Amino acid sequence: MVPGWQVLVTKTFLSLSDYWQGGLGVESVATGGKPSYLASLLAVVSNSLDTVIRLYAGLFVGAIIGMLFGLAVSWSSWTRRIVELPAQFLRTLPLLAMVPLFQLWFGTYFVGKVAFVAYGVGVIFFAGVINAVKNVPQIYIDSARTLGATRFQLYRTVILPSIFPELRSTILLSLGAAWAADLGAEYLGAQSGLGYIIVYSAQFAYLDRMFFVALLFILYASISYAIFNSVSLRLLKWAPQTGRGEKLAVSVTIGTSGARDEETHLSDRGL
């Protein structure tokens, strides 16, 4: 049963005051306070903030670790032998099936929830970085080596800038996985957050509250996608792009006497 919007913005929203723990001059329902729209608003804001902090902390940690492991695969043969097999094994493990294990390893602490989100994001970044490095044009690498670039300089000035346009899709995919992992992480005995509200509501069959929180997840995820999409497009202005249906003409000159120029049209190239 899906509640109507009239119910969601009145009865359902007012019932969320149950999750306000008190403070800022607004008494909690648990200590005898009456349900109010102000308490409901504070409950939504505070629990949303807890969820967002866990999500972006895990996203940042997972992205860094996944990128480092992905770059290590291409760094040298011995780092590839050390890193690739264990990381590929971790990629095959179902994300939500790891929830009980993370609860066993880390308990209900903040670090456990961040680690779970980081795990979900890290395996995606690992695969994305490996694929992006493989797609770096070999002429870029050869030119840098010809100019005397060290291995560190090669990665800093050639590899990392070259893989960022391709990593844009990986980051967008990781954002979706991060929101799913964050919800799963808050099943690890969290006492705050939007996932906590869903767990509590499921125990008492408050379908309207679960639906309201699901809408909040959709709203926050959409905002995060829009922000990243806008920022990434600004950062990637330097990258060559073509719109749908456009053609990029590349003139290939054959350097023999009497040779002619040919044009190769590359259609619909995009990031």
N, C-alpha and C positions, 0 to 999 in steps of 0.2 A: 504494500500500500504506500503510495507516494502522497505526502501531505500537501495541501494547497499552500500558495504563497501567503494567504491571509493567516493561516495557522503558524507558518514559519516565522513571520515577522512579529507575531504577538505572543501566543502561548508558548511556542517552542523557544523563542529568543528569551522570554522572561524566565523560563525554566532553567536556562543556563546559569542563572545566578547561584545555583547549587554548587557550582565549581569555583566560586570566588572564595578565597581563603581569608579574606578580611584585610583591612588596611585602607589608608588614604581617606579615613573618616567614614568608610562604608563597611558596616558590620556584615559578617558572613551569615548565611542561612544556618550553618552548622552551630553557631553560637547564639542562635535565637533571633537573628535579623530577619526582616521580611524580604521576600523576593522583590527586586526592583530592576528597572531597565539599566540604571547606572551600574549596579552590581553585575548584571549580565554583560554589559559592555566591557567592564574591567576584566571579567572572567575570560571573555573571548580574546581581548588584547593580551593579557598575561600568558594564557596558554598558547596562543599563536606565537608569541615572542619566544617562549621556551622551545617550541617546535622548530622555528626558523633558526635559532641559534644552534641547535643540534644538527640541523640539516646542513647549514653552510660550514660548520666546523668539520663535519664528516666529509663534505664535498671537497673542501680545500685539502684536507689531509689525504683523502683518497686520490685526488688528482695529482698531488705532488708525488706520492709513492708510486702510483701507476705510471706516471711519466718517467720517473727515474728508472724503474724496472724495465720499461719499454726501451728507453735509450740504452740501458745496459746490454740488452740483447744485441744491439748493433755496434756496441763499443769495441768489442774484441771477441775472439773465439772462446776464450776461457770464461769471460763473464756471461756469454750466451749459454755455455754448458752449465753454469751454476744457476742461472736465473730462469731460463726458459721452461724447463720441465716442471719444476714446482709451481711456477706461475700458471702454466697451462693446465695443470691439475686443479688448481684453485678455481679456475674459470669454469670447470665442469660441474662444480658443486651448486645445487639449487640454492638460491639466495634465501628464500623464506624457510627452507629446511634447516638453515644454520641458526635460526633464532634461538632454539633451546640450548645449542652449544655455546653461543655467546652469553646467554643468561647464566650458564654454568661457569664459564670462564671468568666473566667480569661482574656477575651479580647485577644489581639494579643501579649501579653507579653511572654517572654521566659519561665516563670514559667508555663504558661498554656500548652505550648507544651511539656515540661518535665512531667507535671502532666498527660497529656493524654497518653504518652508513658508508664509512670509508672503504670497507671491504666491497660493498656493492658497486661503488663508483670506481674503485681502483682496478678491478678486473676489466671494466669497460675501457678505461683509459689505457691500460696495458696493451690491449689488442689494437686500439685505435692508433697509438703511437707507433707500434711496430709497422702497421700498414702504411702510415703516413711517411715514415722514414724510407720505406722501400720505394715509395713513389717520388722521392726527390730526384729530379733529373740528374743523371750522372755527370752532365757537362758542368753543373754548378760545383760538384765535388772536385772534378778534375781541374777546373780553373783555380779553385782555392788552393789545391795542392801545388799547382804550378807556381803560384805566387808565394809559396813557402809557408802556408798556414799550418800550424801545429794541429794535433787532433782536437785539443780543447778549443782552439780558435775556429776550427772547422765546424764544430757543433754549435758554438756560440753565435757565429756570424752567418752560417749557411743553413745548417740543419734545422735549428729551432725556428728561425723566421720562415723557412720553407714549409714546415709542417703545420704551422698555425692555421692557414686557410683550410686545410683538410681536417684539422682537429675541431673545427667549428661544429660539424655534425656530431662528432664524438661528445663534445661538451653538451650539446642539446640532448643527446641520448642519455648522458649521465645525469642531467637534471631530472629527467623523468624517473630514472632508476633511484635517484637520491630521495625523491618524494615517497616512492614506494618503500624504500628501505627505512626511511625515517618513521613511517607508520608502523612498519614491522618492529623497529627498535623500541618504540614506545609501548609495545606489548611486553617488554622486558621489565615489568613491574614499575613503570613510570608513575609518579604521583602528580604529574602535570603534563600539559601538552594536549594537542588535539587528539592524538592517538589514545591518550588516557580517557578522554571524554567518550570516545567510541567504545572502548572496552567497558567502561562503566555503564554506558547506555545499552550495550548488548546484553549485559547481565540482567537488566530489568526490562528488556524489550522496548526501549524508548526509540522507536523507529524514526520519529520526527527529528530527534536530536542527532541521530546518526546521519540522516539525510542532510541536515543543516551543516554538520561538520564536513561531510563529503563535498558540499558546495563550496565551503571555505577552502578545502584542498584544491579544488578546481580553480578557484579565483587566484589563490596565491601562486599555483604552478603557472597559470597563464601570465601573471604579472612577471614572474621570474623569466619566463621564456621571452616575453616582449622586451624586457630590459636588456637581457643578454644579446638578443638579436639586433637591437638598435646599437649597442656598444660595439659588437663585433663587426657590423657593417661599416662603422666609422673607422675602426682600426684596420680594416682590410681594403681601404680605398686604394692602396698602392697595388693590390693584387689585380691581375688582368681578369676581367669578367665580360661576359656577353649575355645579352638578354635572350629570352626565348625567341626562336625563329631567326635570330641574327646569324650572320655568317662572318667568320674571320678568314680573310684571304691571306694566305702565306705564299709569298713568291719564292720559289726554289730555283736558283740559278745554277745551271749546269756549266761548270767552268771549262769547257773545251771550245776550241774555235768552231764557229758555225753552230754552237748550241743555242737552244732557244729557252725562254723563260716559261715556266709552267706555274699555274696557280692551283694550289690545293685548298679547297674550301672545307673548313672545319665547322660543322653546324652544331648549334646548341651547346656550346661549351660553357660550363658553369661550375661553381664550386659545390 
